[in-house]
């Protein structure tokens, strides 16, 4: 009886490890987040949102951490 319980425990542990490995596979994670494989922007013009009241800026251009930021411009 002890051997059966041990075998079941081993099978369950292998199953859990396999599920975690599958969840952490390519382009996904445990949180189901998708990893971007492209750079968001290389220059400010890549971030144009076509809204005249905003200033569009590329932060960290050309890197994996690139981010488009739109700032509302102050009225003068």
Secondary structure as GFF3:
##gff-version 3
##sequence-region A 1 76
A	DSSP	alpha_helix	2	23	.	.	.	ID=ss1
A	DSSP	three_ten_helix	44	47	.	.	.	ID=ss2
A	DSSP	beta_strand	54	59	.	.	.	ID=ss3
A	DSSP	beta_strand	67	72	.	.	.	ID=ss4
###
